[in-house]
């Protein structure tokens, strides 16, 4: 670094006002700026301003540039600068550099966006202190600093100040105040800091008796003894039991009404995973990241209870992410099952009074404290595909970080998106950024709908958000759509519903930085279901898309959704519908009567069901790839009668396929039809049933299905690229919940790239319906920005 003193002697002072936007609050940005400015002997001040950080600084021009260059190359951990605005500053500088109190933005009418950093896992320095017996934070369960700890989960209002958090109830002791005021201390301006003197108090409840001492020892002893213990985590209450105790896990499943859905495990360090699962360097990096999500890893051997993830090859692991978790795991010395404290169709508990009331009779003990959780956050879930992290559930560690929008969205109007019905989320878009809420869940019960409404109020209020446009799914019966319609009716704001699969595709385009005026590309959107413009249920779509418009170029051959919603729970219905579409029942009986699945289907009221499908009575047409996976899984008798959780059939089918290295693939034809090209599955079913008749391994059959589908996608894309004059750039976007299937995604990318296509896929925005709100927002904003451009309407 050049000498600032030498430079300052030869240059006149210049004043600048510098506004930094991005992830700049709650990460120690102001202390970092203070330390650098004082090191360079600069004058001025720094303050949080709205969601930004505002610097007023006076220095010779070369020193000012050195200040910014050094700041940008040494940003505090977890921070991110999305924008740096600089303006000349008039007036006289102060005598030194100061940290000022936070202030609102000067333009009161401006829409704010969240610059609040998400919660961060405890850092290495705090972990070290936690186990130093002579440290004053030895075994302190709430230890954190400017680099780690709770943020959004304890925030009550912007800006990031202790007075705006639930730490407001705990005045700093003299030692913590000294650290807080000392520029060279790593807890300088650490607003969530705490110690045993001033911090929250931990308790353990057993049989309605609250213990204030030996909390960790009592809770760990109960877990080791096979009991179920609730823990007040950073973002919600969690339920824990020992990962090797079959009886405890069986009881936990009964308590949560969760028959088969896999549980995640928590361990203290990556080496604790070694006996149970494989992980790459990239997966370890994701596990140890500040977000500390649950990461899906391939299992190694069966040392854990078999009921943790029945029928699956991958297990979800996360590392201890709070001091409290570390203290418990240090005693247990092994993995624990850790899952959100909720039962089926209920949101996880996060308010103390409610949690104690509900959990007291369900658990053997409750670890709780008096620091309130202000925003519920589940654990995030991720996997790596082609060494790229892919979020499956976006929550703790990622929310409410803003996503920068691509070029062209600079003037986008404030837009509120209401999301979908399943895996619902909300999205606020303005000021060149979008803020996607945490995954809320399926809106199937009054409790979940009430939670959705509260999240809508809280999320908008936190961001001081005043929308000008509203958007939702085109399906009028979604609870989220009715909420959007009611708000539009009450306020007179414009509501622009967006078609389900266009929103999926647009989310993928925006996440990958496609500029607003980019050429259309092909989007392959595969999911369970979504309403299409023709009134049928879509879910296996090949769309020519840009942000404003889409055109359906192709889809998988439609088949009856036998029994309507019942088909999504009973895979045999999709199997029968697929076979009915591809082959006649009489030919099935003639050729494959020895197959167990034909005998099982024959036990159903075939004539009645065929009549329903032929007349479309309670059997609307669909092109759902989700139901196609159900059908293949039913054919292999993985899940024939009934699913116990959403996606079970596809997850277990993928697990089977991952056990095979078979290079074969089932033939899936690309055929022309009156409404575009189609992927037809008659030849695939014939080959699959023949393999069953020959006694082929189910693992190989599952693999050939995955290989065949990936090959068919790329074959369809290649044909469409040759036929479609409006599709000029060989780029394909993959979106929709089906592409959470890591094997299918990997195979499809490989097959498309082999044909010369550039492939866009999801990473931080989930491919499933929890990314819909983001897509709805960008489509609506794009249409508003380009309303008068005269672009042709592609929508079919």
C-alpha positions in Angstrom: 0.0 0.0 0.0 1.3 3.5 -0.9 1.9 5.9 1.9 -1.3 8.0 2.3 0.6 10.7 4.2 3.0 11.2 1.3 0.1 11.5 -1.1 -2.0 13.8 1.1 0.8 16.4 1.1 0.7 16.9 -2.6 -3.1 16.7 -3.2 -6.0 18.9 -2.3 -8.8 17.3 -0.3 -11.8 16.2 -2.3 -15.1 15.3 -0.8 -17.3 12.4 -2.0 -20.5 10.8 -0.9 -20.4 7.0 -1.6 -23.4 4.8 -1.4 -22.8 1.1 -1.2 -25.7 -1.3 -2.0 -25.8 -5.1 -1.7 -25.2 -7.2 1.3 -23.7 -4.5 3.4 -25.4 -4.5 6.8 -24.9 -7.0 9.6 -21.5 -8.0 8.2 -19.2 -5.6 9.9 -19.0 -3.3 6.9 -19.0 0.0 8.9 -16.2 -1.2 11.2 -14.2 -2.3 8.2 -14.6 1.1 6.6 -13.8 2.8 9.8 -10.6 0.9 10.3 -9.5 1.4 6.7 -10.3 5.1 6.8 -8.5 5.8 10.0 -5.5 3.7 8.8 -5.3 6.0 5.7 -5.9 9.1 8.0 -9.0 10.1 6.2 -11.8 12.3 7.5 -15.6 11.8 7.2 -18.1 9.3 8.5 -20.0 6.1 7.7 -23.6 5.2 8.5 -26.3 2.6 7.6 -28.8 4.5 5.4 -31.9 2.6 4.6 -30.7 -0.7 3.3 -27.4 0.8 2.1 -24.2 2.0 3.7 -23.4 5.7 3.2 -19.8 7.0 3.3 -19.0 10.7 3.4 -15.3 11.1 3.0 -12.6 13.7 2.3 -9.2 12.8 0.9 -6.8 13.6 -1.9 -8.1 12.0 -5.1 -5.4 9.3 -5.3 -5.9 8.3 -1.7 -9.7 8.2 -2.2 -9.1 5.7 -5.0 -6.7 3.7 -2.9 -9.4 3.6 -0.2 -12.0 2.2 -2.5 -9.6 -0.2 -4.2 -8.5 -1.6 -0.8 -12.1 -1.7 0.5 -13.3 -3.7 -2.5 -10.4 -6.1 -2.3 -10.8 -6.8 1.4 -14.6 -6.9 1.9 -15.7 -8.4 5.2 -16.9 -12.1 5.0 -20.5 -12.5 3.8 -20.7 -9.0 2.3 -21.4 -8.2 -1.3 -21.3 -4.9 -3.2 -23.9 -4.8 -6.0 -23.6 -1.1 -6.6 -21.4 1.8 -5.7 -22.7 5.3 -6.4 -20.3 8.2 -6.1 -21.2 11.9 -5.9 -19.1 15.0 -5.2 -19.6 16.3 -1.7 -19.6 19.9 -0.7 -18.9 21.3 2.8 -16.2 21.0 5.3 -14.8 17.7 6.6 -14.9 16.8 10.3 -11.6 16.5 12.2 -11.6 12.7 12.1 -13.5 9.7 10.8 -16.7 8.6 12.7 -19.3 5.9 12.7 -22.6 7.7 12.8 -26.0 6.4 13.9 -28.2 4.8 11.2 -30.5 7.0 9.3 -33.4 6.5 6.9 -33.0 7.3 3.2 -33.5 10.9 2.4 -36.2 10.2 -0.2 -39.0 8.9 1.9 -41.0 7.9 -1.1 -38.4 5.6 -2.4 -39.0 1.9 -2.2 -36.5 0.2 0.1 -35.1 -3.3 -0.5 -33.5 -5.5 2.0 -29.8 -5.2 2.4 -29.8 -7.3 5.5 -27.5 -10.2 5.6 -28.9 -13.7 6.1 -28.1 -15.6 9.3 -24.6 -17.0 9.3 -23.2 -20.1 10.9 -20.9 -19.7 13.8 -17.3 -18.8 12.7 -14.1 -20.6 13.5 -12.9 -17.9 15.9 -16.1 -18.1 17.9 -16.0 -21.9 18.0 -12.4 -21.7 19.3 -13.5 -19.4 22.1 -16.4 -21.7 22.9 -14.1 -24.4 24.0 -11.4 -22.3 25.7 -11.9 -22.8 29.4 -10.3 -19.4 30.3 -12.4 -17.5 27.8 -15.3 -15.5 29.2 -17.5 -17.0 26.5 -16.5 -20.6 27.4 -19.5 -22.8 26.7 -21.7 -19.7 26.0 -24.5 -21.0 23.7 -25.2 -17.6 22.1 -21.6 -16.7 21.1 -21.4 -14.7 17.8 -19.5 -11.8 16.3 -19.5 -9.4 13.3 -18.7 -12.4 11.0 -21.4 -14.8 12.3 -24.6 -15.4 14.1 -28.2 -14.5 13.8 -29.3 -11.7 11.6 -32.7 -11.9 9.8 -34.1 -14.4 12.3 -33.8 -11.7 15.1 -34.4 -8.6 13.1 -37.6 -6.5 13.9 -37.0 -3.5 11.6 -34.3 -2.1 9.3 -31.7 -0.9 9.8 -29.2 -3.4 11.4 -29.0 -2.0 14.9 -29.3 -3.9 18.3 -32.3 -1.8 19.1 -34.0 -3.2 16.0 -33.5 -6.8 17.0 -34.7 -9.1 19.7 -31.3 -8.6 21.4 -32.8 -5.2 22.4 -33.9 -7.0 25.6 -30.3 -7.7 26.6 -28.4 -4.5 27.4 -24.6 -4.9 26.8 -22.6 -5.5 29.9 -19.5 -3.4 30.5 -17.1 -6.0 28.9 -19.3 -6.4 25.8 -19.8 -2.6 25.6 -16.0 -2.2 25.6 -15.6 -4.7 22.7 -18.5 -3.0 20.9 -16.8 0.4 21.1 -13.3 -0.8 20.2 -12.4 -0.4 16.5 -9.7 -3.0 16.6 -11.9 -5.7 18.3 -13.6 -8.3 16.1 -16.9 -7.5 17.9 -16.7 -3.8 17.2 -20.2 -2.7 16.3 -21.4 -6.4 16.6 -25.1 -5.8 17.3 -26.0 -9.4 18.1 -23.1 -9.9 20.5 -23.7 -11.6 23.8 -21.9 -13.2 26.7 -22.9 -15.1 29.9 -23.4 -11.7 31.8 -25.7 -9.9 29.4 -26.9 -12.5 26.9 -30.0 -14.6 26.7 -30.6 -17.4 29.2 -30.9 -21.0 28.3 -33.3 -23.4 30.0 -34.3 -27.1 29.8 -37.8 -28.2 30.5 -38.4 -31.8 31.6 -41.8 -32.9 32.7 -42.9 -29.2 33.1 -39.9 -28.5 35.3 -37.5 -25.8 34.0 -33.8 -26.3 34.7 -31.4 -23.3 34.5 -28.2 -25.2 35.1 -26.6 -28.3 33.3 -28.9 -27.6 30.4 -26.6 -29.1 27.8 -25.8 -32.1 29.9 -29.4 -32.9 30.6 -30.5 -32.5 27.0 -27.6 -34.5 25.6 -28.2 -37.3 28.1 -31.8 -37.5 27.0 -30.9 -37.7 23.3 -28.3 -40.4 24.1 -31.0 -42.3 26.1 -33.2 -42.5 23.0 -35.5 -39.6 23.8 -36.8 -36.8 21.6 -35.7 -33.3 22.5 -36.9 -30.1 21.0 -34.3 -27.4 20.5 -34.9 -23.7 20.0 -32.7 -23.2 16.9 -31.8 -20.0 15.2 -34.8 -19.8 12.9 -37.3 -22.2 14.4 -37.8 -25.0 16.9 -36.3 -28.3 15.9 -36.8 -31.9 17.0 -33.7 -34.0 17.7 -33.0 -37.7 18.4 -30.0 -40.0 18.1 -29.4 -41.1 14.5 -28.6 -44.7 15.5 -31.7 -45.3 17.6 -34.3 -47.0 15.5 -37.0 -46.7 18.2 -36.5 -43.0 18.6 -36.7 -42.4 14.9 -39.8 -44.5 14.6 -41.4 -42.5 17.4 -40.2 -39.2 15.7 -41.9 -40.3 12.5 -45.1 -41.0 14.4 -44.9 -37.7 16.2 -44.4 -35.8 12.9 -46.9 -37.9 11.0 -44.1 -38.5 8.5 -44.1 -42.1 7.3 -41.3 -42.3 4.8 -40.0 -38.8 4.0 -36.2 -38.6 4.7 -34.8 -36.9 7.7 -31.6 -34.8 7.7 -28.7 -35.3 10.1 -26.5 -32.9 12.0 -22.9 -33.5 12.8 -20.2 -31.3 14.4 -17.6 -31.4 11.6 -17.1 -32.9 8.2 -14.9 -35.7 9.6 -18.0 -36.9 11.5 -19.6 -37.6 8.2 -16.8 -39.9 7.0 -18.3 -43.2 8.3 -21.6 -42.5 6.7 -21.3 -40.7 3.4 -19.0 -39.6 0.6 -18.4 -35.9 0.0 -16.2 -34.0 -2.5 -14.2 -30.9 -1.8 -16.9 -28.8 -3.3 -19.5 -30.4 -1.1 -17.4 -29.9 2.0 -17.0 -26.2 1.0 -20.8 -25.9 0.8 -21.3 -27.7 4.2 -18.8 -25.3 5.8 -20.1 -22.2 4.1 -21.7 -19.4 6.2 -25.1 -20.5 5.0 -24.4 -24.0 6.3 -27.3 -25.7 4.4 -28.3 -29.4 4.5 -26.3 -31.0 1.7 -27.4 -34.2 0.0 -24.6 -36.7 0.1 -24.2 -40.2 -1.3 -24.4 -42.8 1.6 -21.4 -45.0 2.3 -22.6 -47.8 4.5 -25.5 -48.7 6.6 -24.3 -47.6 10.1 -27.3 -45.4 10.7 -30.9 -46.3 11.5 -32.5 -47.7 8.3 -35.6 -45.5 8.8 -33.8 -42.2 8.3 -34.2 -42.2 4.5 -36.0 -45.4 3.4 -35.3 -46.4 -0.2 -32.9 -43.5 -1.0 -29.2 -43.4 -1.8 -28.6 -39.8 -0.6 -28.7 -38.5 2.9 -29.0 -34.9 4.0 -26.2 -33.7 6.3 -25.6 -30.3 7.9 -22.9 -29.1 10.2 -23.6 -27.6 13.6 -24.3 -23.9 12.8 -24.7 -22.4 16.3 -22.8 -22.5 19.5 -25.8 -24.3 21.1 -25.6 -27.1 18.5 -21.9 -27.5 18.9 -22.2 -27.8 22.7 -24.9 -30.6 22.4 -23.0 -32.5 19.7 -19.7 -32.3 21.6 -21.4 -34.4 24.3 -23.2 -36.8 22.0 -20.1 -37.4 19.8 -22.2 -38.6 16.8 -24.9 -37.6 14.4 -28.3 -36.6 15.4 -31.5 -36.5 13.4 -32.6 -32.8 13.3 -35.9 -31.8 11.8 -38.2 -28.8 12.0 -40.7 -28.9 14.9 -43.9 -29.3 13.0 -46.4 -32.0 12.1 -47.9 -32.7 8.8 -49.6 -29.7 7.1 -48.4 -27.3 9.9 -45.7 -24.7 9.6 -42.7 -25.1 11.9 -43.0 -23.6 15.4 -40.9 -20.5 16.2 -42.8 -18.5 18.8 -41.8 -19.5 22.3 -45.2 -19.5 24.0 -46.8 -21.5 21.2 -43.9 -24.0 21.0 -43.9 -24.7 24.8 -47.6 -25.3 24.7 -47.4 -27.7 21.7 -44.2 -29.4 22.4 -44.5 -30.0 26.1 -46.7 -33.0 25.7 -44.9 -34.4 22.6 -41.3 -34.3 23.5 -39.2 -35.6 26.4 -37.5 -32.2 26.9 -37.3 -28.7 25.4 -34.1 -26.6 25.2 -35.3 -23.0 25.0 -34.2 -19.5 25.8 -35.5 -15.9 26.0 -34.2 -14.5 22.7 -37.2 -14.3 20.4 -37.2 -15.5 16.8 -38.7 -12.7 14.7 -38.7 -14.4 11.3 -39.2 -18.2 10.9 -36.5 -19.9 8.9 -36.2 -23.6 8.1 -32.9 -25.2 7.2 -32.0 -24.7 3.6 -31.4 -27.8 1.4 -28.9 -28.0 -1.4 -27.1 -30.5 -3.6 -24.2 -30.3 -6.0 -24.6 -31.2 -9.7 -21.6 -30.8 -11.9 -19.9 -29.1 -9.0 -22.5 -26.3 -9.0 -24.6 -25.8 -5.7 -28.3 -26.2 -6.4 -30.7 -25.0 -3.8 -33.7 -27.3 -3.3 -35.1 -25.3 -0.4 -34.0 -21.7 0.1 -34.3 -20.5 3.7 -31.7 -20.0 6.5 -28.4 -18.7 5.3 -29.8 -17.4 2.0 -32.9 -15.3 2.9 -33.4 -12.3 2.6 -30.3 -11.7 0.4 -31.3 -9.7 -2.7 -30.7 -11.0 -6.2 -29.4 -8.5 -8.7 -31.5 -8.3 -11.9 -30.0 -8.6 -15.4 -29.3 -5.5 -17.6 -32.5 -3.8 -18.8 -34.4 -4.0 -15.4 -32.9 -0.8 -14.1 -36.2 1.0 -14.2 -38.5 -1.8 -13.1 -41.6 -0.8 -11.2 -42.1 -2.1 -7.6 -43.7 -5.5 -8.1 -45.1 -7.9 -5.5 -45.4 -11.6 -6.6 -47.6 -14.0 -4.7 -46.0 -17.3 -5.9 -47.8 -20.6 -6.4 -49.7 -23.1 -4.3 -47.1 -25.7 -3.5 -43.7 -24.7 -1.9 -45.1 -21.2 -2.0 -42.9 -18.1 -1.6 -43.2 -14.4 -2.1 -41.0 -12.0 -4.1 -40.5 -8.2 -3.9 -38.9 -6.7 -7.0 -37.7 -3.1 -7.3 -34.6 -0.9 -7.7 -32.8 -3.4 -9.9 -33.1 -6.2 -7.3 -35.5 -9.0 -6.3 -35.9 -10.3 -2.8 -37.3 -13.8 -2.7 -38.8 -14.9 0.6 -38.0 -18.1 2.4 -39.8 -21.2 1.3 -43.2 -21.0 3.0 -44.7 -24.4 2.1 -47.8 -25.9 0.6 -51.0 -23.9 1.1 -53.1 -26.9 1.9 -54.3 -26.2 5.4 -55.8 -23.2 7.3 -52.7 -23.1 9.4 -50.4 -22.8 6.4 -52.6 -20.3 4.7 -52.6 -18.2 7.9 -48.8 -18.4 8.0 -48.6 -17.3 4.4 -50.7 -14.3 5.1 -48.5 -13.3 8.1 -45.3 -13.8 6.0 -46.8 -11.5 3.4 -47.4 -8.8 5.9 -44.0 -9.2 7.7 -41.9 -9.5 4.5 -43.5 -6.4 2.9 -43.2 -4.4 6.1 -39.6 -5.3 6.7 -38.7 -4.0 3.3 -40.9 -0.9 3.5 -42.4 -2.2 0.3 -45.1 -0.3 -1.5 -45.9 -2.2 -4.8 -47.3 -0.7 -7.9 -47.9 -4.0 -9.7 -49.2 -7.3 -8.4 -48.6 -10.7 -10.0 -49.6 -14.3 -9.3 -50.1 -17.6 -11.0 -52.8 -17.8 -13.6 -54.5 -20.6 -11.7 -57.5 -18.8 -10.2 -58.1 -21.3 -7.4 -54.6 -21.1 -5.8 -54.9 -19.5 -2.3 -52.0 -17.3 -3.3 -53.9 -16.1 -6.4 -57.0 -15.3 -4.4 -54.9 -13.2 -2.0 -53.4 -11.3 -4.9 -56.9 -10.7 -6.4 -58.2 -9.5 -3.0 -55.4 -7.0 -2.6 -55.8 -5.7 -6.1 -59.5 -5.3 -5.5 -58.9 -3.4 -2.2 -56.2 -1.1 -3.5 -56.9 -0.7 -7.2 -53.4 -1.9 -8.1 -53.0 -3.7 -11.4 -52.8 -7.5 -11.1 -51.1 -9.4 -14.0 -51.2 -13.2 -13.5 -48.4 -15.1 -15.2 -48.7 -18.6 -16.7 -47.0 -21.2 -14.5 -44.4 -22.5 -16.8 -43.5 -19.1 -18.2 -42.7 -18.1 -14.6 -40.4 -21.1 -14.2 -38.6 -20.3 -17.4 -38.2 -16.6 -16.7 -36.8 -17.4 -13.2 -34.1 -19.5 -14.9 -33.3 -16.7 -17.5 -33.0 -14.0 -14.8 -30.9 -16.1 -12.4 -28.5 -16.7 -15.3 -28.3 -12.9 -16.1 -30.1 -12.9 -19.4 -30.6 -9.3 -20.4 -34.1 -8.0 -20.8 -33.9 -7.6 -24.6 -32.1 -10.9 -25.2 -33.3 -13.2 -28.0 -35.8 -16.0 -27.1 -34.4 -19.3 -26.1 -35.8 -22.8 -25.6 -37.0 -23.6 -22.1 -37.6 -27.2 -21.1 -39.9 -27.0 -18.1 -40.7 -30.3 -16.5 -42.8 -30.4 -13.3 -45.8 -31.9 -11.6 -48.5 -29.7 -12.9 -49.5 -26.1 -13.7 -52.4 -24.7 -15.6 -51.8 -24.1 -19.3 -53.4 -21.5 -21.6 -55.4 -24.3 -23.4 -57.0 -25.3 -20.1 -55.2 -28.5 -19.8 -52.6 -29.4 -17.1 -49.1 -28.8 -18.4 -45.9 -30.2 -17.0 -43.6 -31.4 -19.8 -43.1 -28.3 -21.9 -40.8 -27.1 -24.6 -41.3 -23.3 -24.8 -39.7 -20.6 -26.9 -39.4 -17.9 -24.3 -38.2 -14.4 -23.4 -39.2 -12.4 -20.4 -42.4 -11.0 -22.0 -43.7 -13.9 -24.0 -43.7 -17.6 -24.7 -44.7 -20.0 -27.4 -45.3 -23.7 -26.8 -43.2 -25.5 -29.4 -43.7 -29.0 -28.0 -44.6 -31.2 -25.0 -44.8 -34.7 -24.0 -47.8 -36.6 -25.3 -50.8 -35.8 -23.1 -52.5 -38.5 -21.0 -55.4 -38.5 -18.6 -54.8 -37.4 -15.1 -56.9 -40.3 -13.8 -58.9 -39.2 -10.8 -57.7 -35.6 -10.9 -55.8 -34.7 -7.8 -55.9 -38.4 -6.7 -53.3 -39.2 -9.4 -50.7 -37.2 -7.6 -51.0 -39.4 -4.5 -51.6 -42.8 -6.2 -49.0 -43.7 -8.8 -50.9 -46.7 -10.2 -53.3 -44.2 -11.7 -50.6 -42.6 -13.7 -49.2 -46.0 -14.8 -52.6 -47.1 -16.0 -53.1 -43.8 -17.8 -49.7 -44.0 -19.5 -50.3 -47.6 -20.6 -53.9 -46.7 -21.7 -52.4 -43.9 -23.9 -49.6 -46.0 -25.3 -51.0 -49.5 -25.5 -54.4 -51.1 -25.4 -55.5 -53.0 -22.3 -56.2 -56.1 -24.4 -52.7 -56.1 -25.9 -51.2 -55.6 -22.4 -53.1 -58.6 -21.1 -52.1 -60.6 -24.2 -48.4 -59.8 -24.0 -47.7 -59.1 -20.3 -50.3 -60.9 -18.2 -47.5 -62.6 -16.3 -46.2 -59.3 -14.9 -47.1 -58.5 -11.4 -48.0 -55.0 -12.2 -50.5 -56.1 -14.8 -52.1 -58.4 -12.2 -52.2 -55.5 -9.8 -53.8 -53.2 -12.3 -56.3 -56.0 -13.4 -57.6 -56.0 -9.8 -58.7 -52.4 -10.3 -62.1 -51.6 -11.9 -60.5 -51.4 -15.4 -63.6 -50.9 -17.5 -64.8 -48.1 -15.3 -61.4 -46.4 -15.3 -61.0 -46.8 -19.0 -64.4 -45.2 -19.5 -63.3 -42.3 -17.3 -60.2 -41.8 -19.3 -61.9 -42.0 -22.6 -64.6 -39.5 -21.7 -62.2 -37.4 -19.6 -64.5 -37.8 -16.6 -62.5 -36.6 -13.6 -59.5 -37.3 -15.9 -58.3 -34.0 -17.4 -55.6 -34.2 -20.0 -52.1 -33.5 -18.7 -48.5 -33.4 -20.0 -47.0 -33.9 -16.5 -43.5 -35.4 -16.4 -43.9 -35.6 -12.6 -46.8 -38.1 -13.2 -44.7 -39.9 -15.8 -42.0 -40.6 -13.2 -44.8 -41.8 -10.9 -45.9 -44.2 -13.6 -42.4 -45.7 -14.1 -41.9 -46.0 -10.4 -45.3 -47.8 -10.1 -44.2 -50.2 -12.9 -41.2 -51.1 -10.8 -43.4 -51.4 -7.8 -41.4 -48.8 -5.8 -44.5 -46.9 -5.0 -47.5 -48.5 -6.5 -50.5 -47.8 -4.4 -49.8 -44.5 -2.5 -47.1 -41.9 -2.0 -46.3 -40.9 1.6 -44.7 -37.6 0.5 -44.5 -35.5 -2.6 -41.7 -36.5 -4.9 -41.3 -39.9 -3.3 -41.6 -41.9 -6.5 -39.2 -39.8 -8.4 -36.6 -39.7 -5.6 -36.7 -43.5 -5.2 -36.6 -44.0 -9.0 -33.5 -41.8 -9.1 -32.0 -43.8 -6.2 -32.5 -47.0 -8.2 -31.0 -45.5 -11.4 -27.9 -44.3 -9.5 -27.1 -47.9 -8.6 -26.7 -48.8 -12.3 -24.0 -47.9 -14.9 -26.1 -49.3 -17.7 -25.6 -47.2 -20.9 -28.8 -48.3 -22.5 -31.7 -46.0 -23.0 -35.4 -46.5 -23.8 -36.6 -45.2 -27.2 -38.7 -42.1 -26.9 -39.9 -40.8 -30.2 -40.1 -37.2 -31.4 -43.3 -36.9 -33.4 -45.2 -34.0 -35.0 -48.7 -33.2 -34.1 -51.3 -30.5 -34.7 -50.1 -28.5 -31.6 -46.4 -28.9 -32.1 -43.8 -31.6 -31.6 -44.3 -34.3 -29.0 -42.3 -36.8 -27.1 -44.2 -40.1 -27.4 -43.7 -43.0 -25.0 -45.3 -46.0 -26.6 -42.0 -47.5 -27.7 -40.5 -46.8 -24.3 -43.3 -48.7 -22.5 -43.1 -51.6 -24.8 -39.4 -51.9 -24.2 -39.7 -51.4 -20.4 -42.4 -54.0 -20.1 -40.3 -56.4 -22.2 -37.4 -55.8 -19.8 -39.6 -56.6 -16.9 -40.8 -59.8 -18.6 -37.1 -60.8 -19.1 -36.4 -60.1 -15.4 -34.0 -57.2 -16.1 -32.7 -55.6 -13.0 -34.9 -52.7 -11.8 -31.8 -50.6 -11.3 -31.0 -51.0 -15.0 -34.6 -50.3 -16.0 -34.6 -47.1 -14.0 -31.3 -46.0 -15.5 -32.5 -46.7 -19.1 -35.5 -44.5 -18.4 -33.3 -41.6 -17.2 -30.9 -42.1 -20.1 -33.8 -42.2 -22.6 -35.5 -39.1 -21.3 -32.3 -37.1 -21.3 -31.6 -38.2 -24.9 -35.1 -37.4 -26.0 -34.9 -33.9 -24.5 -31.8 -33.1 -26.5 -33.2 -34.8 -29.7 -36.4 -32.7 -29.4 -34.3 -29.5 -28.8 -32.1 -30.3 -31.9 -35.2 -30.8 -34.1 -36.9 -27.6 -32.8 -33.8 -25.6 -33.4 -33.8 -26.6 -37.0 -37.5 -25.9 -37.4 -37.9 -22.7 -35.5 -36.8 -19.5 -37.2 -37.4 -17.3 -34.1 -35.0 -19.5 -32.1 -31.6 -18.3 -33.3 -29.3 -18.7 -30.3 -28.5 -22.4 -29.4 -29.3 -21.9 -25.7 -31.6 -24.1 -23.6 -32.9 -23.3 -20.1 -33.9 -26.2 -17.8 -36.4 -25.4 -15.1 -39.2 -27.1 -13.1 -39.2 -29.4 -10.1 -38.3 -32.5 -12.1 -34.9 -31.0 -12.7 -34.1 -31.4 -9.0 -33.4 -34.9 -10.0 -29.6 -34.7 -10.0 -29.1 -37.7 -12.4 -31.6 -36.4 -15.0 -30.2 -32.9 -14.8 -26.6 -34.2 -15.2 -27.5 -36.5 -18.1 -29.6 -33.8 -19.9 -26.9 -31.1 -19.6 -24.4 -33.6 -21.0 -26.6 -34.6 -23.9 -27.5 -31.0 -24.8 -23.9 -29.8 -24.6 -22.9 -32.8 -26.9 -25.2 -31.3 -29.5 -23.7 -27.9 -29.1 -26.3 -26.2 -26.9 -25.5 -23.8 -24.1 -27.4 -24.9 -21.1 -28.9 -22.6 -18.4 -30.0 -24.1 -15.1 -30.8 -23.1 -11.6 -28.5 -22.6 -8.6 -29.6 -20.1 -6.0 -33.2 -19.9 -7.2 -34.8 -23.3 -6.7 -36.0 -25.0 -9.9 -39.2 -26.1 -8.1 -42.3 -24.0 -7.4 -40.6 -22.0 -4.6 -38.8 -20.1 -7.5 -42.1 -19.3 -9.2 -42.6 -15.9 -7.4 -39.2 -14.7 -8.7 -40.2 -15.7 -12.2 -43.7 -14.0 -11.9 -42.0 -10.8 -10.7 -39.5 -10.6 -13.6 -42.2 -11.4 -16.2 -44.5 -8.7 -14.9 -41.7 -6.1 -14.6 -40.4 -7.0 -18.1 -43.9 -6.5 -19.6 -44.3 -3.2 -17.9 -40.9 -2.0 -19.1 -41.5 -3.1 -22.7 -45.2 -2.4 -23.0 -44.8 0.0 -25.8 -42.0 -1.7 -27.8 -44.4 -3.3 -30.3 -42.8 -6.7 -29.8 -44.7 -9.6 -31.4 -46.8 -11.8 -29.1 -45.4 -15.3 -28.9 -48.0 -16.6 -26.5 -49.9 -19.6 -27.8 
